[in-house]
Amino acid sequence: MTNKIKIYLLILQFLFTYCDKIEPPFTENLSQDTSVVKIKRKILLEDYTGHTCPNCPRAAEIAHNMQSVYGNSLIVMSVHAGYFATPGNPPFNNDLRCATSIELDNFFGVSAVGNPNGMINRVPYNNSKIINPDLWLSAFIIQNNNDKSTIKIDIQNTYILNERKLLSNIQTEFLDELTGTYMLAVYIIEDSIVSSQKNNDPDIGSVPVIIDYVHRNVLRASINSTFGDTIANGNINKGYYKEKTYSKTLNSNWNENQCYVLAYIYDHSSYEILQSEIKKIK
C-alpha cells in the first residue's frame, strides 16, 4: 500500500467518524467591526527538511496530500535547516537554507530532534511542539475542528518587475478581545524549486536520489525579521485594526512567478500561531 493511499484512508476514516524593513504608511483604527463575518482559522504546517534527508520526500508528500484535501485551511512552509540541509558535493550543492530558516531551527530545535519533523501552529501535540510526520494529520484535525479565528489577515501585493521590488501591504484585524503581546511575521515563500533530493521511498520517486525533485513551499527569507514586529500589546479591543506596508527586493535567483508572501500572527508568550495568510506576489 502506497503512502498516498495510507494518508487518504486516514482522512476518509476521520470524515466518516466526525471536518526588510517596515516602510510607511501604516495606520491604526479601533472602529473596524467584522463580527457578522465568520473568519476561518488557517493552520500553518512548518516542515523541517533537507535535500540529503532520505525520509524527507515522504514527509513532504504527506503535507502535500493534506493540503490537497483541506485546501485553504492548511498552509505549508518547508524550512530547510540542520545537517541534512547543508550543501555538499554535486548534485547536493544547492543551498535552500536562509538566515530565517536557520534561526527558526536554532530557536525551536527541530533538526536537533531529527528531520523530517514539523510544527503545526506551534501547538504541542503529545506534549511536544515538534511533531513526527506520521502524526501531522491527527494534530491538524484537532486544530481544524476549531475553525473560528480571532484574527483576520489580508495581504495586498504590488510587484515592480524592472526593479524586482515587492511592496506588501498587510492588514490585520482582531475579531475578539484578547490580552497579551501579538507578533506579525512576514516571509517570502518560493514554490516548485527543482533540485536534487535523496529519497528512500520508491513510491515517491527514484532511489536513492531524485535528480529533478520539486521542492515545494520553500522558505526563502523574512521581510520583517525572523520573529517579526509587535502588532498589538496589552488589552486589545475587538475590532482593533492595524495596517503595515513592507518592502523587499527579490533575490535574482528566485522565480518571482512562483513567489508568495506568507504572513502570520502569533502569541509572543507561547509562540502559538493564531492566524496565517498567504498570497502570490504577482
Secondary structure, DSSP 8 states (H G I E B T S, - for coil): --HHHHHHHHHHHHHHH---EEEEEEEEES----TTS--B--EEEEEEE-TT-TTHHHHHHHHHHHHHHHGGGEEEEEEE-SGGGS--STTS------HHHHHHHHHH-HHHH-SSEEEETT--BTTBSSB-GGGHHHHHHHHHTS-B-SEEEEEEEEEEGGGTEEEEEEEEEE-S-EEEEEEEEEEEEE--EE--EE---TTTSSSSEETT-EE-SEEEEESS-TT-EEEEEEEE-TT-EEEEEEEEE--TTS-GGGEEEEEEEEETTT--EEEEEEEE--
